[in-house]
Amino acid sequence: MDVPRLLLATVVCLGFTGPAVLEVAAQSGPPGPVKPWKEARGFGRVLDLSNPPVVIDEPGLYALQRDWDLTGYQLGGDVIRITANNVTLDLHGFSIGIRLDDINSTLLAVGGNQVVVRNGRLEACCEGAAAFGSTGSGTRLEHLDVSGQDPMRFEGAGAAITDSVIHARWGINVNEGSVVRGNALSCRTFCLTLQGAMNQVIDNRFNYSDADVVVQVDGDANVIERNVMDREVFGPGRAYSVAGDRNVVRDNTITGGGFGTTFAVSGTGNTLDGNIVASSEGALVATVGIGFTADGNYYGNNRMAAQVPFALGATVQTDWGGNVGY
């Protein structure tokens, strides 16, 4: 073969083989990090929590297939963090627990939007440990048993906490447009704080000890309806503290008395309708049933077993009638 043909053949060969060689070289680069889950048919991605912290950074369905007790976790920070949007974590009846002391840590922290956690138990012990926290919007907790020391904070809008049993020693904080429905909630102080507007707190049962305030309403246009509280010891605290405006507080029941002021209203334009503070044999009577410190609220059909059923002071309110003290 003469020299020109030899050079042509070489160029043609390199033209065909070069890209393939480059592609193989690219494929043989360093592998990415190993994800802390494995695919399981019918379960989605099953989490492996043996090496926390664990980050869920892809959307999809995740699950547990066993209990996890992370007693030796001592790093602080978030134990499990969901950063992706559109994630569902189904615990399938299993539990995740941490045992810490004096370490600021959150067991499950959500940063993504539209995240659902359901069907299991989250337990964070001890001082400095929070069971759950979220900065994303549309966070939903369903059918959970949750226990933690530090406050559970929902900073994004549109959260939902439903059909769950929650012990948050220092309470739960929710932002705007959230729903808290059908739960058994227990705490030591400030059980539930509504920081934003247009939240719904409906059909919950509150169990508390030594609470300053059980439900703190700082935002406007919230609905607090058909909740039940039982207090068997006397204290200076309040069942509902309504500091915002245009809230509706109706058909709530407090049994056993024992509050300093059961409904403390310092906002304006609020409606209190059909609420009951019941007396029971051997129970201590509340000092004040409904106490107003600002003008321009509306109240009717309330039944207050209290030393002072309705305390208006120098304020001006609209009495719709049907208010009874005993």
Beta strands, then each sheet from edge to edge (+ up, - down):
strand 1: 37-40
strand 2: 44-47
strand 3: 54-56
strand 4: 60-63
strand 5: 68-70
strand 6: 77-82
strand 7: 87-90
strand 8: 95-99
strand 9: 105-110
strand 10: 115-125
strand 11: 129-134
strand 12: 140-148
strand 13: 152-154
strand 14: 160-162
strand 15: 165-168
strand 16: 172-174
strand 17: 179-181
strand 18: 184-187
strand 19: 192-194
strand 20: 200-202
strand 21: 205-208
strand 22: 213-217
strand 23: 223-225
strand 24: 228-230
strand 25: 238-242
strand 26: 248-250
strand 27: 253-255
strand 28: 261-265
strand 29: 271-273
strand 30: 276-278
strand 31: 286-292
strand 32: 298-300
strand 33: 303-304
strand 34: 306-311
strand 35: 318-321
strand 36: 324-325
sheet 1: 1+ 2- 4- 7- 10- 8- 5-
sheet 2: 1+ 2- 4- 7- 10- 12- 14- 17- 20- 23- 26- 29- 32- 35-
sheet 3: 1+ 2- 4- 7- 10- 12- 15- 18- 21- 24- 27- 30- 33- 36-
sheet 4: 3+ 6+ 9+ 11+ 13+ 16+ 19+ 22+ 25+ 28+ 31+ 34+
end
